Amino acid sequence: MTVSTSARRTRVHVTGAASTAVRPVLEGQRRPARVLAAFPAGVYLEVRTELEPSVIAVITGEATRLPNSVLLAGPLPHLTVGDDASVGDRAIELGPLSLNVRRWWDPAPPLGRLDPALLEDALPKDPPGAGLAGNGAVDMLASSCAKGWLLGAVTAAEQLVGLGPGLTPSGDDVLAGLLVTLRRLGTAAGCERAVRLAGWLAATVTFDARTRTTPISATLLHCAARGEASPEVTAVLRGVAGRQALEPALHRLYRLGHTSGADLAQGIAIGVAAVRSLSEAR
């Protein structure tokens, strides 16, 4: 990190490692952006573009590495909602921050081939702290996915988009966990029905996400539609696939947000059950 000064302000120059999910926006032409929210460990930046994901999380190592994140190699200067910003040409100009992207990281690393019969069946249906435990739409989503009933799954998903308070409503987190699991575990298990189901559900929840939920949550749904997730979600998927210990990964996931971790886990549990059921039906 280098710091340059002028008569008016201090510029902070840093490098960062960006998720490949936001590569099209970062490598595109320079576009204006606005700060949606600012915290000590990160900011959410909305870019004026039709590309998705359109929200970028600029974070330090202390923040959760969301699939749309750019991880700084140094500390984050003081930033506020309303700071001028622009994104493009592999750079982010944000208030006093001048960030150049030097490396990329993959938010959807492959799990490798696996036998669906060996998937760990240890995820609770209603994890502790889940925001929508006992919700009828969640129950309908779970049963429909397990049966491969597309109409029921799509109907339930439409009811869940944007359901709940916060930057990432519980309904969106459940759907994100489900989409990532169907796509990545379905691919690893060779279950084409699960992958096709992920595609239909992804089209449903992302079609008008920008108008039905928060900008941040809409971006995360677009990421989940492609199987992109935080390392905490990936660790749980590796756990249910028998690649690492599941319980420690679950505990790390539960610590995300107020209910986000539990809601994501609920979606993952629905997805695991669906992959197993659809594989057996095959």
N, C-alpha and C positions, 0 to 999 in steps of 0.2 A: 504494500500500500504506500502511495506517495501523497503528499499534501502540498498544494500550491495555493498561494494567496494573491489577492489583488486588493485594490482599494475598496471594493464593495463587498466581497465575500470570500470565504475560504472554500476551495474546491478539494474534494476528497476523491482520489483516483484509486480504484480497486479493480481486481480481476475476480472472476467467478466461474463456477461450474453450473451449467444450466441443464435442465431436463430436456430430453429430446422431444417431449410433448409440446414445448413452446418454441421449438426450433424454427418452424415456418414464420412465426411472428418476429422472432429475433433476427432472422436472416433476411427478412423482407425489407422493403423501403421504410425509411424513417416515418413514423406516425406519432401524432400527439397522444398523450395518455393522461389519466387522472388518478390521484391517490384515493382509493376507496376507504382504506383504514390504515392506521399507523400504530405500531406497538414497538417497545424497546428492541425486540428481537426480529422484527420484520415489518414489511409493508405489503399491502395488496394493491396492485397497479392495474387498472383497466385500460386496455388499448382500444383506440377507436378503429376497429376492423371488423370485417365479417368473418374472418378466420376464427377457428376455435382450436384450443382454448384462448379466450380473449383477456383473461385475468392472469397476471403473473405475480407470484409471491417472491419478493426479494428478501432473503432471510440470512441470519447468521446461523452458526452451528448449534445455537441454543434452541432454535425453533423446530417445530415438526416439519420434516421435509416432505411437503405435499408434492404430488406428481407434476405440478406446474411451477416448481420452484427454481430459482436461481440462488445458489449457495455462495455467499461472499467469502472471499479469502481473508477478509479483515472485519473490523467492527462496523456497525451501521451508524452513520452520523444521525443527528437529530432531524427527523422529518415530520411533516405535518400534513393533514388533509388540506388540499389546496395548493401544495407545491407544484410548480410547473414540471412537466415530465414529457419525455419522448422515448420511443422504443424503435429499434431497427438498426440495420447494418452491424449486427452482432454487438450492439451497445445499448445501454440504458442511461439516459440523462435524467436525473431525478433530484430536484432541489440542488443541494451542494454536492450530490453524489454523481460521479462519472464512472460507470461500470462497463468493463469490456469482458465479453465471454471468451474464455480460453479453452474450456473443456466442456464435455457433455456427459451426462449420466443417463442410464436407461431406467425408466419407471415401470417397465414391464419385462423384467428378465425372465427367460423361459425356465420352466420347472423341469424339463426333461420328461421322457416317457414314464408312465406309471400305470399300474394295474388298478382300475377303479375299485375292485373288490378289497384292496388294501388301504383305502382311504380311511384315515382316523375318524371314528364316529364319536368324538368326545366334545363336540361343541354344544353348549346349551341352546335350546330353542329360544328362550327368553333370557339373554345374559343379564347379570345384575346391573341395574342402572339404565337399561334400554328404555328409550323415551316412548316407544309405542308397544310395549309389552301387552299382549292381549288384544291388540287392535284387530278388528275384523278384516281390514284390507290386507294386513300383513299375513294373517292366517290364510286368506284366500290366495295370496301370492305364493305362499309356501306350498299349498296343496296343488295349485295349478301347475307350478313348475315341476313338481315331482311327477305329475301325470303327463307332462308335456302338452297341457291344454293351453294353447296359445291365447284364445279369446279371454279365458279367465285370468291369465297372467297379465295380459295387456290392460284389461279392465282394472285390475287391482293396482298396477303400476301407475295408471293415470290418476288414481285417487291419492297416491302417496307423494307425487311430485309437489314439493314446496310445503308439505305438511309438517307443521311444528315451528317453533321460534328459533331465532339465532341466525348466525352467518351461514351455517349449514344445517337446515332443518332435519329432524330425525328421519322423515320419510325419504329424503334424498340420500342420507347416509346408508339406510337399509338398501336402497336401490343400487348405490355405488358398490357396496360390498357384494351384492348379488351379481351385478354385471361383471365385475372383475373375476369372480370365482367361476361363473359359467364359462367365460371366455378362456381363462388361463388353465383352470383344472380340466375343463372340457377338452381343450386342445391337448393337454398332456395325457389324458386318458383315452384319446382317440374317440371321444363321444361327439359325433357330428350333430346330434339332436340338441345337445346342450349348447354348442357353439351357435347353431342356427337360432335357438331360443334367445341367446344373448343378443344376436343381431336384431331380431324383431323388437325386443324390449328396449334396446339402445335407441332404435329409431323412434320409438314411442316417447321415451322420457327426454330425449334431446330435441325433438321437433320444435317445441315452443318453450324450452326451458328458460330462455332469457326473459320471458314475460310471466312465468309462473313461480319463479323462485329468485333467490338473491343472485347477483352476478357471480359471486365467488362459488356458490353451490352449483350454478349452471355450468361453470367451467369444470368443476370436479366431476360432474355427471358426464360431460364430454370426454374427459380423461378416462373415466371408468368404462365408458362404452368401448374404448380401445384396449381395455385391460390394464390401464396405467393406474398405479396406486402408490401410497407411501411405503417406505420400508417396513413399517409395522404391519401393514396388511400383507405384504409379500412374505414376511416371516411366518405369519399364521398359515398362509397357503402352503409354505414349505413344511410347516408342522403337520398339517392334515395329510400331506403327501408322504410323510415319513422321512423327510430330508433333514429335520432338526427337531429339537424338543418343542412340543406344542404348548405346554403350560406356561413357560416363561414368556413365549411370544404372545400368548393371550393376555397375560397380565400387562405387558407393555402396551398392547393395543387398547385395553380398557382405560388406560391413563390419558388417552387423547380427549381433550375437550371436556365438556360437562357430561354429555351423553354420546358424543360422536363415536368414541371407541366401542362402546357397547352396541350402538346402532349398526356400525360397520360389521361387528361380529355377528349380529343377528342376520344381516344379509349374507355373510359368508356361510353361516350354518344352513340357510335356505339353499344356497348354491351347491354346497357339498352334498346335501341330501338329494338334490335334483340330479346332479351328475351321477351319483350312485344308482338312483332309481332308473334314469334314462338309459344308463349303460346296461343294467340288468334286463330292461325291456328289450333292448336291442338283441 
